[in-house]
Amino acid sequence: MKAISYSRYGGPEVLEYGERPEPKIGPDAVLVEVRAASVNPVDRKCQEGALDGMLEAVFPVVPGWDVSGVVVRPGVSVTEFAEGDEVMGYVREDFLSRGTFAEYVAAPVRTLARKPRSLGFEEAAGLPLTGLTAYQVLHRALEARAGDTVLVHAAAGGVGSMAVQIARHLGCRVLGAARDGGLERVEELGAEPVRYDEDTFADRVRALAPDGLDAVFDTLGGPYLKRSAELLAPGGRLASIADAGVTALGGRYYWVRPDAADLEALAGLADEGAIGVRVAKTFPLERAADAQRANAEGGLNGKVVVTVP
C-alpha cells in the first residue's frame, strides 16, 4: 500500500512517500480503507520526538491518528462493524507505528464509530481528536452544564471551535478568546469574542463576566492560564490540555483518550446540526509534508486534511 512514513525524528523533511506492507489486523480490530486523515499539531510533536518519553516509536512510523474511511475487513471477534461500513476514528495506540496517513489502517474497534451521515469523509476526518478533546474536557474535567459561563481559549482553533459548539449545545454562555484573525470565526460559532491582549485581556473578560467564570477551557498554557485562574468565580473549574502547571492552580490537566461511545455521541451531535467541521485546506497523501507545514503556519481557521484517492 502507499503510505507516508518516517524512519527518524524530525520535521516535515523526514516524511517519505512510498510502499509499506498492508497492516495486519488483530481479533478486535478492523482494516479501514482510508479516505481522509486530518493533520493535528500532536502529529508533528510525535514526529519530532517530543513524546519519546511517553510513546515508543517503532520505525518506520506512519503518522496520523485521525481517520475516516470504509471497513474492508473486520477482525474475527468484531461484531460492531461489517465490510462496507463508513467509519471515523481516533486511532491512537500506546506506541507509534501504524498511523492513518496511508491507504489502509488497522483500527481497534475501541477507536472507531460510524461516520456521521451529514459529514463527508474530509469533514469526518477532522472531527475525532478535536471533538473528543472538547467533549471529554467539557463533560469530565469541567462538568459544564446549562447556565455556566465558560471561557474557551483559542476558540477559533481546532479544539477551541469544537469546545465552543459543544458548550453552546449544553446551554452554556461561551466567551471565546482569539487573535484578531479569529474573532469573526468565534462570533460565527455563537460565542462572545474576546481579543487577546496581554494588557487588557483580563479587564475585557471581567467586563463580560463581572461575577466570574464558572469554567475555563485552556488550550494555550503559560501566562493566559494564570490570568484565567484569577478570573474564576468561587467554585469555578479550570482545565488545560496544554500546561500541566494547571494542577498547581487547582485545575485539571487532561489528555484525550479514544472512546467509541464518545465518538458516537459526537456523530449524533453532527447529524443533529449541533456541531460542524470546517476544512480549510486539503492535500493529497503524497503531499503530507506540505499539509504539515500548512498546519504549522496556522491562521487557517479550519482543519488541514490529507486525502487518499
N, C-alpha and C positions, 0 to 999 in steps of 0.2 A: 504494500500500500504506500501511497505518497504521504509524507509527513514532514513536519518541521521538528528539528531536534538540535540539542547542543551537547557537546562532549566535554566542555569545561565551562567554568563560571565566567560570566562577562555580560556585556550589554548586547544590543541587537546584532552586533558584528559577529557573535559566536553562533548565531542561528544558521542552520543548514537545511536546505530543502532537498529531499531525496527519498529513496526507498527504505522502508522499515518493515520488519515482519508484522503480519497481522496479529493483534494481541489474542492470547488465549483467554477464554472466559471460564471462571470458576462456577461451581454449582449455584451460587447466589448472585450471579451477575448476568448481564445481557450484552451482546455485541450490538453496538449502535453505529449505524452509518451516519456519519456526521454531516449535517447540512450547514451549520454555522457554529462558531465558537467566539465568545466575546473576550476582549482584552481587559485585564484588570491590573492595577499597579502592583499587586502582590505577585503576579507572574514575573515581572521584572526583578522584584526583590529576591524571589526564589532563584532566578537565573543568575543573579549577581552573587549568590552565596550568602545573602543576609540572613537566611533562615537555616543555615547549615547546622547550627547547634540544636535545631528542633526536628528537621526533616532530613533524613538520609537521602542523598542523591545517588541513584543507580544509573550511571551513564551508559549510553546516551539517554538524555532526558527529553521526552516530548512535553513541551509546556502546555499550560492551559487547564483550567478547572471548569469553566462554564461551557455548556454544550446544548444544542438542540439537534434532533435528528430522528431517525427511524430505526426501530428494533429490527434487526435481521436474523438474530438467533438468540433465544433465551437459554440460560443455563438449565441444567437438568432438574433443579429443585425450584425453579422460578414459576410462580403461579400469578404474579402480579401483572406481567406483561406478556404479549404474544407478538409473533412476527407481524410487522406492518404497523404496530402502534407508534404514534408520533409522541416523542418524549422530550423533556428538558431535564437538565441536571446540573448539580454542583458536585462534580466528580473528583472530590478530594480524597486521597488515601493518606496513609501515615508515612509515605515515602514519596519521593519524586522520581517518576519514570514514565508512567503511562498516561500522558495528558491528552487534551482534546484537540490540539492543532494537528489533526490527522484525518485521513479518510474514514478511519474506524477507531472506536474506543471501547474498551471493556469497562462497563459501568456497573458497580454493585447496585442492587435494587434499592438499598437504603439511600442512595444519592439521587434518585430519579422520581419524577412524577410525569403524568401525561401533559403534553403541551397544551396551553390554553387554546381553545378553538379560535379565539378572537385575535391571536397574535400570529404573525408569520414566523418563519424559522429564525430570521435575523433578530427580530424583536425578542423572541422567546429566549435566544441565547444570551441576551443582555439582562435577563431577569434573575437567575438563580443566586449568584453571590451577593449582588447588591440588595436584592429583595429579601433574601434570608437574613442578611445582616440587619437590615432595618426592622424586619418583622420580629426577630428574636430579641434585639435590644429593647424595642418598644414594649413588647409583651413581658419579657422575663427580667430584664435588668431595670427598666424604668417603671414597669407596671402602669403604663399610660392608660388613662381612662377618660371618658367623656367629661368635658368641663375643664380639663387640665390646660394650663398654658405651657406650651413646650417650645423650647428654643432648639433649633436644628442648625448645626454648623455646616458650612459648605453646602448649603441647601440646594444649590444648582448642580452639584456633582452627582455621581452615580448613586452612592449610598444615601446622600442627603436628599436627593429628589424622591427616592423611594420612601424615605422616612417621612417627608412632608405628606406624601399622598396617603400613606398608611395611617399616620396620626390624624389626618383630616377625616379619614373614614371612621376612626374610632370616636370622633366627636370632639377632638382637641382643638383648641385655638393654637395656631402654629406661627411662631416667629422664625423666619428663615434668613440666616446670615449669609452674605455673599459679597464678592467683589463687584465692582461696577458692572462688569460684563455679564454677571449672572443675575442681577436684580430683577430684570424683566422676566426671566425664566421662573424665578421664585414666585413672583406675583401670578404668573400663568398657572402655577401649581396650586394656588389658593392660599399661600402663606403671606404674612405681612413682612415685607422685605426690610432687612436691617443691613446697612452698608458697613463693611469692615473698615475701621479707622482706629488706630491704636489710642488716639487721644479722646475720641468721642464715643466709642462703641458702647461702653457701659452706660453712659448717660442716655444714649438712644434706646437701649433696652429698658432702662428704668422708666423712661417716659412712656413706653408702651405697656409696661407691666409694673406699675408702681408698688403693687403688693408682693412682688417677687414671682419667680418662676417656679412652677410645680416640677418641671423636669427639664434637663438639658442633655441633648444627644451630641456628644463631642466627636468630631471626626478629624480634628487637627492636632490636639495636644498643645503643649507649650503655653505661652502667656494667655491665650484666649481661654484655655481650660481653667486657669486660676481665676481669671476675671468672671467666668461663668459660675464658678462655685460661690463667689461673693454675691451673685445675683439671685440665688435661690431663696424662695420663701421658707419659713420654718417647716421642716419635714420634707423639703424638696429633694428630688432624686437626681443623681448625676451619674452618667455612664460615658465611657470613652472606648473607642476602638483603636485609638492612635497612641495613647500615652498611659503606661502602667502606673505613672505617678498619680493617677486619679484616685487610687486607693488611699493615699495619704490625705486626700481632701474629703474622705468619707464616701467616695463614689465606687463604682464597679468597673473594672476593666473586662471587656467582653471580646471573645473570639467566636466568630460564626462557626457553626458545625453543620454538616449535611444532615438533613432531616426530611424524609419523604412526606410526612404529614404537613409540615410547614410549607413545603413546596406545593402540595395540593391546595393548601389554603391560599397561597399566592395566586395559583392558577385560577381559583374561584374568584378572587378579587379582580383579576384581569378580565375575566369573562363578564363580570358584573359592571365593568367600566370604572371601577374604583381606582385602579392603578393602570398606568401605561408605561411603555418604554420608548424613549426617543433614541433612534440610531442616528448618530451624527455622520459616520463615515464607515465604509466597508472596503475591505481589501481581499483579494484572492489569497488562497493559502500560501502560494509561493512568495507572497509579499508580506509575510507575517512580521518581518523585521521593520518594514515601513509602518505597519499597524502599531507596533510597539512605540516607535518614535512619535507617531501622531498622538498616541495616548499620553506619552510623557510630556509633550508640549502643552497639553491642556487647552482650556478655553473653548472647547467644542460644545459644551452643554448637551452632551449626549454620549451614547456608547460607541466605542470603536469595535467593529465586528469583523472577524475573519470568516470568509465564506468558502465552502467546499462544493465544487460542481457536482 
